[in-house]
């Protein structure tokens, strides 16, 4: 009986430690992250834990170079789906509006206020540097 109680107590302790680590790990992502494209706001990622789980949105700004100078001409907003957190990497998916294709993105923390956003199957630019603004 004592062995069973010891095992149960140890299991509860390990679970609580893992939950606390996951919670503190998720907290480092909470905020508004922004990246630029050609000197213009290119992407905004907003992350929060209002419902307990890490969730958020991403807005891609459509940047045009018509007329010689880059400028924002539109916005493409998405809810993050299949959000997964693994140490210093946050992975998520969005559904592209035009064709319904699922896009796989990752954010990697480089420090508390900086991250890099990469899309594995967007066919777009190389990783975008993000800064936490809030």
Buried (B, 14 or more C-beta within 10 A) or exposed (E): EEEEEEEEEEEEEEEEEEEEEEEEBBEBBBBBBBBBBEEBBBBBBBBBBEEEEBBBBBBBBEBEEEEEEBBBEEEBEBEBEEBEBEEBBBBBBBEBEEEEEEBBBBBBBEEEEEBBBBBEEBEEEEBBEBEBEE
